[in-house]
Amino acid sequence: MRVSVDLQPELGLSVTEAARRAQIVSTTIATIAELGYRKATFARIKERAGLSSTRIIGYHFGTKAGLIQAVVTTVLGIKEKFLLERAAGTTDRAEMLRAHIETEVAFLRDCPECVRVLREVTANAGDPDGWHPAGPMLKDLQAGQFERLLRQGQQEGAFGTFSPPVMARTIAQAIDGAAEAYAADPSLDLDAYAAELVTLFVRATAR
């Protein structure tokens, strides 16, 4: 799926400026996904976006860190929308856990550009010119979402006794394992993989 960046003008930006920012972010996402983080230079983004100068990128984002921040924020927004559209509609905590695991795994298949971008940014968190909060934030975000769900479920009596931080990190690492397996073998049946994870973790968290 090709990533489409929604045109939502920020405060103080004209429609034209917002469109240009969206174009640059979209091009950067595609470039990182295709060529990798380190090859996504301003010069290459300028060329692929059809811009007249790299100064246009600097005008809108200031530095590489500013551009990467916009890219990460955009990709996380796409992922959040994807998850909400597929996991919404239930207040049952066990069903929410099931849906969240299934949609996290489905995201690997349906939004491969976003997945590659997040992995590339995380892998290059030490880039001195990059957006430094990105690495720690991306590593903790997924586990944090599961931890909140598990804590709420325990408080409501929907789940059994276990450590939410340990269980959440274990689930997140299992999903990372699915991502690695799918990257190595694109023919992998992700629906079946997700079903196995759901069975495992629904049992592990049951009362």
N, C-alpha and C positions, 0 to 999 in steps of 0.2 A: 504494500500500500504506500503510495506516494504521500508524503506529509503535506498537508495544506494548512498554512498559517492563517487563522482568522484575522480579518481586518477590523481591529478594534482600536480606533484612534485614542492615544493616551492624552491626558490633560495637557492642553497647550499645543498639541500637534495638529496640523492640517491633515485633511484626508490624503493629500499627496505625500506628505511626510510619513504618515502611518503606513501607506502602501509601500513606500520605499523601504522602511524598516522591516516590514513583513517579507518583502522580496529578499532582503539580505539575510534575514534569519532563515527563511526557507532554503535558500541556496547554501548557507552554511551547514544546515542540517544534512542536506543531500551530499555535500562535499565530505563532511566527516564520516557519514555512513558509507560512502563509496571508497574514499581514499585514506581514511584514518585521520585522527586528530592532528598529528604533526604536519601533515601535508595540506591541512586546511588553512593556508596562509591568506593574508589580506589580498595578496597579488592573485592567488588562484581564485578566491571568492569573487574578486572584481571581474576577472575574466569570465567566469561561469555565469555571473549575474548580468553581464553586459554593461558594466559600469564604466564610466570614462576615467575614473581615478579611484585609488584606494582611499583618498581623502574623504570620499563620500561615506565610506564605512566609519572612518574616524569621526566624522561630523555627527553621525547618528549614535555611535556607541562609545566614542572616546578611545578606548583601548581594547585589546584582545579580551581582557577580563570582562569588560562591559558587554562585549559581543557574546562571550560564552555564557555569561549570566542570563542574557536574553534567550539564548538557545536552550539552556537547561530549564528555565522557567516555562518556555513554550512547550517543550517536550513533556515536562511533568504535567502541564495543563491538559495536553492531549491524552496522556495516560489516565489522569483522574477522570476525565470525561468518559473514556472508554470503560473504566471500571464502574463508574456510577450507572452508566446506561445498561450494564449487564448484571450488576449486583444489587441494584435498587429494588424496592418493592417488597421487602420482607423485614420483619422486626425480630424474627427468630434467630438467635445468635448462632446456633449450629448451622442453619441454612445460610446465614451471612458468611460464616467461615468457609463453607462449601463453595459458595458463589465467588468469594474473593480468591480462593486458590484457583478455581477453574478459570476465572478471567485473567488472573496474573499469567497463567500458562498460555491462554489464548492470545494474549497480547504479544507473546514471543512470535507467534505465527502471523498475526494480522497487522502488526506494526513493526516490521523488522528494522526499518530505518531508525525509529525511536529507540529500539533496544540497542542497536549498534552505537548510536550516539551516546547513550547513557553509559555503556560499557567503556567506550573510548575516553570519555571525560573522566570517569572514575580511574581508569588505568593511567591517565596522564595528570593526576591530581597534583603532582610535584612540579608541573610546568611553572616556572617563575613568573611568566607573563599571563598565566591563566587566572581563573576565578577561584581563589583558594578555598572558599567554603564549600565548593561543589563536591569534592571528594568525600569528606566526612558526612555531609548532608545526604548524599545519594546512598552511602553505605548504611546509614541508620534509618532512612525514611521508610523503607518497606517493612523492616522489622518493627518499627515504631507503630505503624498502622495495624499490624497484626496484634501487637502487644495491647493496644487500646481496646481492640475488639475482644480479646481474651479476658482482659481485666473486667470489662463491662459484663461479659457473659458469666464470669465467676460471681460477681456481685449480685447478679440476678438469679443465680442458681442453675444456669444453663450448662455450665461446664464443671468438671471435677476439680480435684486438688492437684496443682502443679505450679511451677514457676512460670508466670507469663513471659518474663524476659527471655528465659531459656527456650521455652516452646516457640515463641515468636521468632527468635533468631534461627531456630532449627527449621521452621517452616520457610523462612526467607532463604536459608542456605539450600533447602531442597529445591526451591524454585530456581535458584541460581544454577543448581545441578541440571535442571531441565533445560535451561538456556544453553549450557555448555554442551549437553548431549544433542540438542537440536542444531547447534552451530556445526557440530562434527558430522551430523547425519540429518540433512534437511528432509529426508523421507520418514523421519520418526513420527509415529502417530501420537501427536500431542494430546488429543482428546483422551486416549487410553492412558497416557502418562499422568494427565491431570486426575483421571478417575482413581488411579492407584494412590496418588498423593492424598486425595480427598478421603478415601477409605482409611488410609493410615492415620491421618491427623484427626478425623472425626472420632475414631476409636480412641486415640491417645488423649483427647480432651473431654471425652464423655464422662458423665457423672458415675 
